[in-house]
Amino acid sequence: MFWDNVLFASRMGNQLYENSLFNWYMPDSFDPGHPPFLGFILAIAWKIFGHHLWVSHLAMLPFTIGLLYQLHVFVNYYVKDKALVFFAFLLVLVDPTLSAQLVLVNPEVPTLFFFFLAINGILYNKYYIKLIGLFFLSIVSFRSMMLAAGVFLFDFSNYLFLNKEKLKNILTYKFILSYVIGSLPGLLYVSWRLKTKGWLQTHPDSPWVDLWHYASPTEFLRNIVVLGHRYVDFGRIFIFIFIIISLFIFKKKLFTKDIKQLILLAITSVIGIVITSLIATNTMGHRYFISSYLVIILIAFIILNQFYINKKLIYSLLFIGLVTGNLWIYPRNIAQGWDASLAHIPYHNLRQDAIQYLNENDIKIEETVTFFPNSTYIDDVDLQGDKRIFEKYTSVNKYVMYSNVYNLDDEEYDNLDTNYTIIKKFNNLRIHIYIYKLKEK
């Protein structure tokens, strides 16, 4: 369990597991507002197989297999040469942010599975497949609800702008009914929350209330820059450079019907998430836009296949660019989306080593402070039954457990450098954990 998934998987799942599977009323102390869809799935699996981390990954497996299959079906629709489908699928699959989700217990995998299920239902004209995808997409999280709205925008816009259908021919009873039924779980959940709690995302006593507000003009401009960075981060910049160069070379010839449709999908699918991310604070995770990343990567492959001669060389460069995106680690004063690439992988074993060191040297966990996402019960992360808790850093504690996968602010770094001494280091593949001790005065 890593990053926000400690909340969405462990804490929400444990609440259902230890109380009632069907009581989705979360305690205000950690209620993020989102439906506890993933927690519900995990709690059922824990009831059947036991409360273990491997069971959590087992519960993710059907969604992972389903996502991979639906991605393959999606790619197969656009890549006409069946011999090249594998290479197109592989290029999409190695996107670092997608790869990171496939090794974590997280709600993004089921979200993407239901999203591509719905999209494939539209592309292959399978009405009930689209309906099933929409139905479950609308209940995973608030962002999945926005993706469901994005599916509607794509479906509607595709008919209107690309197929040149008249409005009366688009908004048929069958078309409207699919989105009414598909949105029912989300509408019922939102109505239930407003009735029982009176709020959706935060409340005055919420632990995240200070992080959420409407963006000021300066913050809005910053959000635009951050959004652009999210798209080009972790090797995707090579995809964008290739597309931009291709646009200069081939100009209007580039815009085939398939590419126009994919551009439409890349924009409409996440338009609600993009707007929310720009006008509010604390809403800019890399993983929020994965569906758009994958579509853009497929666009790059189609351009390469249809317009270039040196296909193997360019494909190799794009593939290597994405794979090595997992090696991008920024200087410590630059915040990084650690749940958006595979760079975090060594951290988990190092964390176990650090906890063992604390145990062997009689340093109490309760007296050792740390940072997000480690400031929680040990059991929330590895599900091994250890109910000791790492408290959140407060700058005056005797011991501090720090890793470069924690994003600290400059003041926190300055305090560690000035007032603390490193007593133990754990390192592996540019990921490290330090145990600090407060200097004696």
C-alpha positions in Angstrom: 0.0 0.0 0.0 1.5 3.3 -1.1 0.7 7.0 -1.3 -3.0 7.8 -1.3 -3.8 4.1 -1.5 -3.1 3.8 2.2 -6.3 5.7 2.6 -8.4 4.4 -0.3 -7.4 0.8 0.1 -6.2 0.1 3.7 -8.1 2.6 5.9 -11.4 2.5 4.1 -11.1 -1.2 3.5 -10.3 -1.9 7.2 -13.3 0.2 8.2 -15.6 -2.0 6.2 -13.7 -5.2 7.1 -13.9 -4.6 10.9 -17.4 -3.3 10.9 -19.9 -3.8 8.1 -19.3 -4.4 4.4 -22.3 -2.5 3.4 -22.1 0.5 5.7 -20.2 2.9 3.5 -20.4 5.6 6.2 -16.7 6.5 6.8 -15.5 8.3 10.0 -15.0 12.0 9.4 -11.5 11.7 10.7 -10.3 10.1 7.5 -13.3 10.3 5.1 -12.1 11.6 1.7 -15.7 11.7 0.3 -15.0 9.2 -2.4 -17.0 6.0 -2.6 -15.1 3.2 -0.8 -15.3 1.0 -3.9 -11.8 -0.4 -3.7 -12.1 -0.8 0.1 -15.3 -2.8 -0.4 -13.6 -5.2 -2.9 -10.7 -5.6 -0.6 -12.8 -6.2 2.5 -14.7 -9.0 0.7 -11.4 -10.6 -0.3 -10.1 -10.3 3.2 -13.2 -11.9 4.6 -12.7 -14.9 2.3 -8.9 -15.4 2.2 -7.6 -13.5 5.2 -6.3 -10.0 5.9 -3.0 -10.1 4.0 -1.2 -8.0 1.4 -1.1 -10.9 -1.1 -4.9 -11.2 -0.9 -5.1 -7.5 -1.7 -3.1 -8.0 -4.9 -5.2 -11.1 -5.7 -8.3 -9.0 -5.4 -6.7 -6.6 -8.0 -5.9 -9.3 -10.4 -9.3 -9.5 -12.2 -9.2 -5.8 -12.8 -5.6 -5.9 -14.0 -6.3 -8.7 -16.4 -9.5 -7.0 -17.6 -7.7 -3.7 -18.1 -4.9 -5.4 -20.2 -7.5 -7.2 -22.3 -9.6 -4.0 -22.9 -6.4 -2.1 -23.7 -5.5 -4.7 -26.3 -9.0 -4.6 -27.8 -8.8 -0.8 -27.9 -5.4 -0.8 -29.7 -6.7 -3.5 -32.0 -9.5 -1.2 -33.2 -7.0 1.4 -34.5 -4.0 -0.6 -35.6 -5.1 -2.2 -38.9 -2.0 -4.4 -39.4 -2.6 -7.2 -36.9 1.2 -8.0 -36.9 1.8 -4.6 -35.3 -0.9 -4.7 -32.7 1.5 -6.3 -30.1 4.1 -3.4 -30.6 1.4 -0.8 -30.3 0.0 -2.4 -27.2 3.5 -2.8 -25.7 4.3 0.9 -26.2 1.1 1.9 -24.5 1.7 -0.5 -21.7 5.1 0.8 -20.7 3.8 4.2 -19.9 5.5 4.7 -16.4 2.4 6.0 -14.7 0.3 3.0 -15.9 3.1 0.6 -15.0 3.2 2.0 -11.5 -0.5 1.4 -11.0 -0.2 -2.2 -12.1 2.1 -3.0 -9.2 0.1 -1.1 -6.5 -3.2 -1.8 -4.8 -5.1 1.2 -6.1 -8.5 2.4 -7.5 -6.9 3.5 -10.8 -6.8 0.0 -12.3 -10.5 -0.7 -11.9 -11.2 2.8 -13.1 -9.2 2.3 -16.3 -10.7 -1.1 -16.8 -14.3 0.2 -16.7 -13.3 3.3 -18.8 -11.9 1.3 -21.7 -14.7 -1.2 -21.4 -17.2 1.7 -22.0 -15.0 3.2 -24.8 -14.7 -0.2 -26.5 -18.5 -0.6 -26.2 -18.8 2.7 -28.2 -16.2 1.9 -30.8 -17.4 -1.7 -31.5 -21.1 -0.6 -31.2 -21.8 -2.9 -28.3 -24.5 -1.2 -26.3 -24.6 -3.4 -23.2 -20.8 -3.4 -22.9 -20.8 0.4 -22.9 -23.6 0.3 -20.3 -21.8 -2.1 -17.9 -18.6 0.0 -18.2 -20.5 3.2 -17.4 -22.4 1.7 -14.6 -19.4 0.7 -12.6 -17.2 3.6 -13.7 -19.7 6.0 -12.0 -19.1 4.5 -8.5 -15.3 3.9 -8.2 -14.5 7.5 -7.2 -15.4 11.1 -7.9 -12.7 11.1 -10.7 -14.2 8.0 -12.2 -17.5 9.8 -12.3 -15.8 12.6 -14.2 -14.4 10.0 -16.6 -17.9 8.7 -17.1 -19.0 12.2 -18.0 -16.0 12.2 -20.4 -17.2 9.1 -22.0 -20.5 10.8 -22.7 -18.7 13.9 -24.2 -16.7 11.6 -26.4 -19.7 9.6 -27.6 -21.7 12.7 -28.3 -18.9 14.7 -29.9 -17.9 11.7 -32.0 -21.4 11.5 -33.5 -21.7 15.3 -33.9 -18.4 16.4 -35.2 -16.8 13.3 -36.8 -19.8 11.4 -38.1 -21.7 14.6 -38.8 -24.9 13.2 -37.3 -27.9 15.5 -36.7 -28.7 16.3 -33.0 -32.0 14.5 -33.2 -30.4 11.4 -34.5 -27.8 11.4 -31.6 -30.1 12.1 -28.6 -32.2 9.0 -29.1 -34.1 7.3 -26.3 -31.6 4.4 -26.3 -28.6 6.8 -26.2 -30.0 8.9 -23.4 -31.1 5.8 -21.4 -27.6 4.3 -21.5 -26.2 7.3 -19.7 -29.1 7.7 -17.3 -28.7 4.0 -16.2 -24.9 4.2 -16.3 -24.8 7.2 -14.0 -27.3 5.8 -11.4 -24.8 4.4 -9.0 -22.9 7.7 -8.8 -26.0 9.8 -8.5 -27.4 7.5 -5.7 -24.0 7.7 -3.9 -23.8 11.5 -4.1 -27.4 11.9 -3.0 -26.8 9.6 -0.1 -23.7 11.5 1.0 -25.4 14.8 0.8 -28.3 13.5 2.8 -26.3 11.7 5.5 -23.3 14.0 5.8 -24.1 17.2 4.0 -20.8 17.5 2.3 -18.9 15.7 -0.5 -15.1 16.4 -0.4 -14.2 18.2 2.8 -15.7 19.6 6.0 -14.4 22.1 8.6 -12.7 19.4 10.6 -11.3 17.4 7.7 -7.6 16.7 7.8 -7.4 18.0 4.2 -9.5 21.1 4.6 -6.4 23.4 4.4 -5.3 21.9 1.2 -8.5 22.4 -0.8 -9.7 25.8 -2.0 -10.4 27.6 -5.3 -7.2 28.6 -7.0 -6.2 32.2 -7.0 -5.1 33.7 -10.4 -1.5 33.0 -9.5 -2.4 29.4 -8.5 -4.4 29.0 -11.7 -1.4 29.9 -13.8 0.7 27.6 -11.8 -1.8 24.8 -12.2 -1.5 25.2 -16.0 2.2 24.7 -15.8 1.9 21.7 -13.5 -0.7 20.2 -15.8 1.7 20.5 -18.7 4.4 18.9 -16.7 2.2 16.0 -15.7 1.8 15.2 -19.4 5.4 15.3 -20.3 6.8 13.8 -17.1 8.5 10.4 -16.8 9.6 10.1 -20.4 6.4 11.2 -22.1 8.1 14.3 -23.3 9.7 12.1 -26.1 6.2 11.2 -27.3 5.2 14.8 -27.4 8.4 15.9 -29.2 7.8 13.2 -31.8 4.1 14.3 -32.3 5.1 18.0 -32.6 7.9 17.2 -35.1 5.5 15.1 -37.1 3.0 17.9 -37.1 5.5 20.3 -38.7 6.6 17.7 -41.3 3.2 16.3 -42.4 0.9 19.1 -41.4 -2.8 18.5 -42.3 -2.0 15.0 -43.8 -1.5 13.9 -40.2 -5.1 14.3 -39.3 -6.7 11.1 -40.5 -10.1 10.1 -39.2 -8.6 7.7 -36.6 -6.2 10.4 -35.3 -9.0 12.9 -35.1 -11.1 10.5 -33.1 -8.2 9.7 -30.7 -7.4 13.4 -30.2 -11.1 13.9 -29.4 -11.0 11.0 -26.9 -7.7 12.3 -25.3 -9.4 15.7 -24.7 -13.0 14.9 -23.8 -12.3 11.9 -21.5 -10.4 14.0 -19.0 -11.9 17.5 -19.6 -13.9 17.4 -16.3 -10.8 16.4 -14.4 -8.7 19.0 -16.1 -11.1 21.8 -15.4 -11.3 20.7 -11.7 -7.6 20.5 -11.5 -7.1 24.0 -12.8 -9.6 25.8 -10.7 -8.8 24.1 -7.4 -5.8 23.2 -5.4 -4.5 19.8 -4.4 -6.0 18.1 -7.5 -3.1 17.4 -9.9 -1.9 13.8 -9.5 -0.2 12.2 -12.5 -2.5 9.3 -12.4 -5.6 11.4 -12.9 -4.8 11.7 -16.6 -3.7 8.2 -17.4 -6.5 7.5 -19.9 -5.4 10.6 -21.9 -1.7 9.6 -21.7 -2.4 6.2 -23.2 -4.5 7.6 -26.1 -1.7 10.1 -26.9 0.9 7.3 -26.9 -1.3 5.3 -29.3 -1.6 8.4 -31.5 2.2 8.5 -31.7 2.4 4.9 -32.7 -0.2 5.4 -35.5 1.7 8.4 -36.8 4.9 6.4 -36.8 3.3 3.4 -38.6 1.6 5.5 -41.3 4.0 8.2 -42.1 7.6 7.1 -41.3 10.1 4.9 -43.0 12.6 4.3 -40.1 9.9 2.8 -38.0 12.1 0.4 -35.9 14.6 3.1 -34.9 12.0 5.7 -33.9 9.9 3.0 -32.1 13.0 1.9 -30.2 13.7 5.5 -29.1 10.1 6.1 -28.0 10.0 2.8 -26.1 13.3 3.4 -24.4 12.2 7.0 -23.5 9.1 5.7 -21.8 10.9 2.8 -20.0 13.7 5.0 -18.7 11.1 7.5 -17.5 10.9 5.2 -14.5 14.5 6.2 -13.6 13.6 9.9 -13.4 14.3 11.1 -9.8 14.3 14.8 -9.1 16.5 16.7 -6.6 15.1 16.6 -3.2 13.7 20.1 -3.2 11.5 19.3 -6.2 8.3 17.4 -5.4 7.8 14.3 -7.4 4.8 12.0 -8.1 6.3 8.9 -6.5 3.2 6.8 -7.2 3.4 7.7 -10.9 6.5 5.7 -11.9 8.3 2.5 -10.9 11.1 4.6 -9.2 9.5 3.9 -5.8 9.9 0.1 -5.9 13.1 -0.1 -3.8 11.5 2.0 -1.0 9.3 -0.8 0.2 12.1 -3.2 1.2 14.2 -0.3 2.6 11.2 0.6 4.8 11.1 -2.9 6.2 14.9 -2.7 6.9 14.5 0.6 8.6 11.7 -0.7 10.9 13.8 -3.7 11.7 16.7 -1.3 12.6 14.4 0.7 14.9 13.2 -2.5 16.6 16.8 -3.9 17.1 18.0 -0.6 18.6 15.1 -0.1 21.0 13.9 3.0 19.2 10.2 3.1 19.7 8.0 3.5 16.6 5.7 5.8 18.6 8.6 8.1 19.3 9.8 8.2 15.7 8.0 10.7 13.5 7.8 10.6 9.7 6.1 12.0 6.7 3.3 11.2 4.2 2.7 8.5 3.2 4.4 6.7 6.1 2.7 8.6 8.9 0.2 5.9 9.6 -0.2 2.5 11.3 2.4 0.1 10.0 -0.4 -2.4 9.3 -2.0 0.1 6.9 1.0 -0.4 4.6 1.9 -4.0 4.8 -1.1 -5.7 6.5 1.1 -7.8 8.8 -0.9 -7.0 11.9 1.6 -4.4 13.4 -0.7 -1.8 15.0 2.1 0.6 16.0 1.9 4.0 14.4 4.4 6.5 13.0 3.3 9.9 14.0 3.5 12.9 11.7 6.6 15.0 11.8 6.4 18.0 14.1 10.1 19.3 14.0 10.9 18.7 17.7 10.9 14.9 18.0 13.9 12.9 19.0 13.9 10.5 16.0 12.8 11.0 12.4 12.4 8.5 9.7 12.9 10.1 6.3 13.0 8.9 2.7 13.5 10.8 -0.6 10.1 9.4 -1.7 8.5 11.8 0.9 8.0 15.3 -0.5 9.1 17.8 2.1 9.0 21.5 2.0 12.2 23.7 2.3 11.6 24.5 6.0 11.4 20.8 6.9 14.6 20.1 5.0 16.4 23.0 6.7 15.3 21.8 10.1 16.6 18.2 9.4 19.9 19.5 8.1 20.4 21.9 11.0 19.0 20.2 14.1 19.4 16.5 13.3 22.1 14.0 12.7 21.8 10.9 10.5 22.4 7.8 12.6 21.6 5.2 9.9 21.3 5.1 6.1 19.6 2.6 3.8 20.2 2.9 0.1 19.1 1.1 -3.1 18.9 2.3 -6.7 18.9 6.0 -5.8 16.2 5.5 -3.2 17.2 6.0 0.4 15.8 6.1 3.9 17.6 8.0 6.7 17.1 7.7 10.4 17.7 11.0 12.1 18.4 11.8 15.8 17.9 15.2 17.3 21.2 16.9 18.2 21.8 17.4 21.9 22.1 21.0 23.0 
